[in-house]
C-alpha cells in the first residue's frame, strides 16, 4: 500500500512529459519576464541542457507581461503579441513546452495558441472569469495559491477550472503572507493540497520574496532557495518552480529572489536524487507494525506532542 500522505493524483501529459499519478519529478524554470528574445532563448537553451543532464523534464517559463509589478515605473515585458511570438519561436527552437501567466480573460485565447500551460497568478487565484477561461482553453492550468489563501481554500479555484471539464490542473504553493513584506511556507500545505487530486508544485523562488520589501520593488532572500527546495521535495511535491537568471543583480524583474543560473545544475541534481528517494519510499508496501500492530514500547510520545486534526465538512482541516 502506498503512503497515505501522498495519494495518487489526476494523470495527464504534455507531449512526452507525464504529470500526476506516480510520474517523475519535473521542473518549471525560466526568467521572470522576457527581457529580450536573445536573452530568453539563451536561458531556455541552457535550462534544456541542465535538465537533460539531471534527467528531469522541463517546462520553460517566461512572462510576456507582468501586470502586478510594485511600481508603475517597473519593467513589465514586451507585451502580448510580441511576447507570444518570442515564446512561439523558443518553443519551435528548443522543443520545450512553454508556460506563461495570463492576467486578463482577453489574453487567454491567444496565449493558448502558443503555450502548453497557462498560469493563474497568485493575486488572481479567486478570479472566477479568468479561471473559467483558462479551463475552457483546454490547456494545462497552473493555479498559484494566493498569498492570502489557506491550503484548503485552493480547492475552490481548482473546482472552477474543473467545472469546464478540464482536469489538467496543477496547484502551486508560493508562500503565505506573514506580516508585512514577508512570506512563510507551511510544509503541511503540500499534503493538504495534494489530497484534492492534482499534482502539486512548489514555487521556491517566489517563496523567498519579500513583497514590496525594497520600497518600490520587492526584495528577497535567495540564500534560502536551496533549503526550502530540499524541504519541499522531501515533503513529496511533484515538481518545483524556479525563476532563474544569468545575472540576477541585473534582472529587470524579481532579480532579488531569482536563482543564479550557474547554481542550478548542482541544485537540480540534488533535488532529483531526493525526489527519486521519496518516490521509492511512497511506493514501498507498508511494513507490518512492531508487536503485531500494537504501540512500539520503545516509542515515547508526550500527551501534547502530536497535534490533533479537527475535521470539518469539505476539504478543510485545521490544526488545533
C-alpha positions as CSV (number, residue, x, y, z in Angstrom):
1,X,0.0,0.0,0.0
2,X,1.4,3.4,-0.9
3,X,1.9,6.1,1.6
4,X,-1.4,7.6,2.8
5,X,0.1,11.1,2.9
6,X,0.7,11.2,-0.8
7,X,-2.4,10.0,-2.7
8,X,-2.4,9.4,-6.4
9,X,-3.3,12.4,-8.4
10,X,-5.0,13.1,-11.7
11,X,-2.8,12.0,-14.6
12,X,-2.3,13.9,-17.9
13,X,0.6,14.7,-20.2
14,X,2.2,17.4,-22.4
15,X,3.9,15.6,-25.2
16,X,6.3,13.0,-23.6
17,X,6.1,14.6,-20.1
18,X,3.7,12.9,-17.7
19,X,2.1,14.5,-14.7
20,X,0.2,13.1,-11.7
21,X,0.0,9.5,-10.5
22,X,3.5,8.2,-10.0
23,X,5.0,10.4,-12.7
24,X,8.6,11.5,-12.3
25,X,9.6,14.8,-10.7
26,X,9.6,17.8,-13.0
27,X,10.9,21.4,-13.2
28,X,9.3,24.6,-14.3
29,X,12.0,27.2,-14.8
30,X,12.9,30.4,-16.7
31,X,13.3,34.1,-16.2
32,X,10.6,36.1,-14.5
33,X,9.9,38.2,-17.7
34,X,11.1,38.2,-21.3
35,X,13.9,40.8,-21.4
36,X,14.8,40.2,-25.0
37,X,14.4,37.3,-27.4
38,X,18.1,36.6,-27.4
39,X,18.3,36.5,-23.6
40,X,15.2,34.3,-23.2
41,X,16.4,31.9,-25.9
42,X,19.8,31.6,-24.4
43,X,18.4,30.8,-20.9
44,X,16.0,28.3,-22.5
45,X,18.9,26.5,-24.2
46,X,20.9,26.4,-21.1
47,X,18.0,25.1,-19.0
48,X,17.3,22.4,-21.5
49,X,20.9,21.2,-21.2
50,X,20.9,21.3,-17.4
51,X,17.6,19.5,-17.1
52,X,18.7,16.8,-19.6
53,X,21.9,16.2,-17.6
54,X,19.9,15.8,-14.4
55,X,17.3,13.5,-16.2
56,X,14.4,15.9,-15.2
57,X,11.6,17.0,-17.5
58,X,11.5,20.8,-18.1
59,X,8.8,23.3,-18.8
60,X,10.2,26.7,-19.8
61,X,8.6,29.7,-18.1
62,X,8.7,33.3,-19.1
63,X,6.1,36.1,-18.9
64,X,5.2,38.5,-21.8
65,X,3.7,40.9,-19.3
66,X,4.0,41.4,-15.6
67,X,0.8,43.3,-14.7
68,X,1.3,43.1,-10.9
69,X,4.7,45.0,-10.5
70,X,5.1,47.0,-7.4
71,X,5.8,50.3,-9.1
72,X,4.3,52.0,-12.2
73,X,7.9,52.5,-13.4
74,X,8.8,48.8,-13.2
75,X,9.5,46.9,-16.4
76,X,6.5,44.7,-17.5
77,X,7.8,42.9,-20.6
78,X,7.4,43.2,-24.3
79,X,3.6,42.8,-24.3
80,X,1.1,40.2,-25.5
81,X,1.7,40.0,-29.3
82,X,5.5,40.4,-29.4
83,X,5.9,38.3,-26.3
84,X,3.9,35.4,-27.6
85,X,5.9,35.5,-30.9
86,X,9.1,35.2,-28.9
87,X,7.7,32.2,-26.9
88,X,6.5,30.6,-30.1
89,X,10.0,30.8,-31.6
90,X,11.6,29.5,-28.4
91,X,9.2,26.5,-28.4
92,X,10.0,25.7,-32.1
93,X,13.7,26.1,-31.5
94,X,14.1,24.1,-28.3
95,X,11.1,21.7,-28.4
96,X,10.3,22.7,-24.8
97,X,6.8,23.0,-23.5
98,X,6.0,26.6,-22.6
99,X,4.3,28.2,-19.5
100,X,3.3,31.8,-19.3
101,X,0.9,33.7,-16.9
102,X,-2.3,35.4,-18.0
103,X,-3.7,38.3,-16.2
104,X,-6.8,39.1,-18.3
105,X,-9.5,37.0,-19.9
106,X,-8.8,38.5,-23.3
107,X,-5.3,37.2,-23.2
108,X,-6.3,33.5,-22.7
109,X,-7.2,32.5,-26.3
110,X,-4.0,34.0,-27.9
111,X,-1.8,32.6,-25.2
112,X,-3.4,29.2,-25.5
113,X,-2.4,29.1,-29.2
114,X,1.2,29.2,-28.3
115,X,1.7,27.9,-24.7
116,X,1.1,24.5,-23.2
117,X,0.5,25.7,-19.6
118,X,-1.4,28.8,-18.7
119,X,-0.7,30.1,-15.2
120,X,-3.1,31.9,-12.9
121,X,-1.1,34.4,-10.9
122,X,-1.4,34.1,-7.1
123,X,-3.1,37.5,-6.8
124,X,-5.8,36.4,-9.3
125,X,-6.4,32.9,-7.9
126,X,-10.0,33.8,-7.0
127,X,-10.9,35.5,-10.3
128,X,-13.7,33.3,-11.5
129,X,-13.9,34.5,-15.1
130,X,-10.1,34.1,-15.6
131,X,-10.2,30.6,-14.1
132,X,-13.1,29.5,-16.3
133,X,-11.5,31.0,-19.4
134,X,-8.2,29.1,-18.7
135,X,-10.2,25.9,-18.1
136,X,-12.1,26.3,-21.4
137,X,-8.9,26.8,-23.3
138,X,-8.1,23.1,-22.9
139,X,-4.5,23.9,-21.8
140,X,-3.0,22.8,-18.6
141,X,-3.9,25.3,-15.8
142,X,-1.3,26.1,-13.2
143,X,-3.1,27.7,-10.3
144,X,-0.8,29.6,-7.9
145,X,-2.2,29.6,-4.4
146,X,-2.8,33.2,-3.3
147,X,-0.6,34.5,-0.5
148,X,-3.9,35.2,1.3
149,X,-5.3,31.7,0.9
150,X,-5.1,28.7,3.2
151,X,-4.1,25.4,1.5
152,X,-7.6,24.0,1.6
153,X,-9.1,27.1,0.0
154,X,-7.3,26.5,-3.2
155,X,-9.7,23.6,-3.8
156,X,-12.3,26.2,-4.7
157,X,-10.1,27.6,-7.5
158,X,-9.4,24.1,-8.8
159,X,-13.2,23.3,-8.8
160,X,-13.8,26.4,-11.0
161,X,-11.4,25.1,-13.7
162,X,-12.6,21.5,-13.3
163,X,-16.2,22.7,-13.9
164,X,-15.3,23.3,-17.5
165,X,-14.4,19.7,-18.0
166,X,-10.7,20.4,-17.9
167,X,-9.0,18.5,-15.1
168,X,-5.4,19.2,-16.4
169,X,-4.7,21.2,-13.3
170,X,-1.5,21.9,-11.3
171,X,-1.7,23.5,-7.9
172,X,1.3,25.7,-6.9
173,X,2.4,26.8,-3.4
174,X,4.3,30.1,-3.3
175,X,4.2,31.1,0.4
176,X,1.7,32.8,2.6
177,X,1.7,36.4,3.9
178,X,3.4,36.5,7.3
179,X,3.0,40.1,8.5
180,X,4.3,43.0,6.3
181,X,6.8,42.4,3.5
182,X,7.3,38.7,4.4
183,X,6.2,35.2,3.3
184,X,6.4,31.9,5.0
185,X,5.9,28.3,3.7
186,X,3.8,25.9,5.7
187,X,5.1,22.4,4.7
188,X,1.7,21.0,5.7
189,X,0.2,22.7,2.7
190,X,1.7,20.2,0.3
191,X,-0.1,17.0,1.5
192,X,-3.2,19.1,2.1
193,X,-3.3,20.4,-1.4
194,X,-2.4,17.0,-2.9
195,X,-5.5,15.5,-1.4
196,X,-7.6,17.4,-3.9
197,X,-6.3,15.1,-6.6
198,X,-4.0,17.3,-8.6
199,X,-0.2,17.5,-8.9
200,X,1.4,20.0,-6.5
201,X,4.3,22.3,-7.4
202,X,6.5,24.3,-5.0
203,X,7.4,27.8,-6.3
204,X,10.6,28.1,-4.3
205,X,11.9,31.4,-5.6
206,X,8.7,33.4,-5.1
207,X,8.5,31.9,-1.6
208,X,11.8,33.7,-0.6
209,X,10.5,37.0,-1.9
210,X,10.0,40.0,0.4
211,X,6.9,41.6,-1.3
212,X,7.4,45.3,-1.5
213,X,10.4,45.0,0.8
214,X,12.5,47.4,-1.2
215,X,10.0,50.2,-1.2
216,X,9.1,50.5,-4.9
217,X,10.0,46.9,-5.6
218,X,10.2,43.5,-3.9
219,X,13.3,42.2,-2.0
220,X,14.3,38.6,-1.5
221,X,16.4,36.1,0.4
222,X,17.8,33.8,-2.2
223,X,20.1,32.2,0.3
224,X,17.1,30.2,1.4
225,X,16.2,28.8,-2.0
226,X,18.1,25.5,-1.6
227,X,17.0,24.6,2.0
228,X,13.4,25.3,1.1
229,X,13.6,23.4,-2.2
230,X,15.0,20.4,-0.4
231,X,12.3,20.5,2.2
232,X,9.5,20.8,-0.4
233,X,10.9,17.8,-2.4
234,X,11.3,15.8,0.8
235,X,7.6,16.6,1.6
236,X,6.6,15.0,-1.7
237,X,5.9,17.8,-4.2
238,X,5.5,16.6,-7.8
239,X,7.7,19.4,-9.1
240,X,9.5,22.7,-8.4
241,X,9.2,26.1,-9.9
242,X,12.4,28.2,-10.1
243,X,12.9,31.6,-11.6
244,X,16.5,31.7,-12.8
245,X,18.7,34.4,-14.4
246,X,22.2,34.5,-15.6
247,X,22.8,37.8,-13.7
248,X,20.2,38.3,-11.0
249,X,21.5,41.7,-9.9
250,X,20.8,43.0,-13.4
251,X,17.4,41.3,-13.9
252,X,14.6,43.5,-14.9
253,X,12.1,41.7,-12.6
254,X,12.4,39.7,-9.5
255,X,16.2,39.5,-9.6
256,X,16.4,39.8,-5.8
257,X,14.8,36.4,-5.3
258,X,16.0,34.6,-8.5
259,X,18.4,31.7,-8.6
260,X,21.6,32.3,-10.4
261,X,21.7,30.1,-13.4
262,X,25.1,28.7,-12.7
263,X,23.9,27.4,-9.4
264,X,21.1,25.3,-10.9
265,X,23.0,22.2,-12.1
266,X,24.2,21.2,-8.6
267,X,20.8,22.1,-7.0
268,X,18.8,20.2,-9.6
269,X,21.0,17.1,-9.4
270,X,20.5,17.0,-5.6
271,X,16.7,17.6,-5.9
272,X,16.4,14.9,-8.5
273,X,18.2,12.4,-6.2
274,X,16.0,13.4,-3.3
275,X,12.8,13.1,-5.4
276,X,13.8,9.6,-6.5
277,X,14.3,8.6,-2.9
278,X,10.9,10.0,-1.9
279,X,9.2,8.3,-4.8
280,X,10.7,5.0,-3.8
281,X,9.5,5.4,-0.2
282,X,6.0,6.2,-1.3
283,X,5.8,3.1,-3.4
284,X,7.1,0.6,-0.8
285,X,4.5,-1.6,0.7
286,X,3.7,-0.6,4.3
287,X,5.6,-2.7,6.8
288,X,3.9,-4.6,9.5
289,X,3.9,-2.5,12.7
290,X,6.0,-4.0,15.6
291,X,4.3,-6.2,18.1
292,X,1.6,-7.2,15.6
293,X,0.2,-3.7,15.3
294,X,0.5,-2.6,18.9
295,X,2.3,0.5,20.0
296,X,6.1,0.2,20.0
297,X,7.0,0.0,23.7
298,X,10.1,2.0,22.9
299,X,8.3,4.9,21.5
300,X,7.7,7.8,23.9
301,X,5.2,10.4,22.7
302,X,4.2,13.2,25.1
303,X,0.4,13.6,25.5
304,X,0.7,17.1,23.9
305,X,3.4,16.2,21.5
306,X,1.3,15.4,18.4
307,X,-1.3,17.9,17.1
308,X,-4.9,16.9,16.7
309,X,-6.6,17.5,13.5
310,X,-10.1,18.9,13.7
311,X,-12.1,17.7,10.7
312,X,-14.6,19.9,9.0
313,X,-17.1,19.3,6.2
314,X,-15.5,19.6,2.8
315,X,-11.8,19.9,2.3
316,X,-11.0,21.9,5.4
317,X,-8.6,20.6,8.1
318,X,-7.5,22.8,11.0
319,X,-4.6,22.0,13.4
320,X,-5.7,22.7,16.9
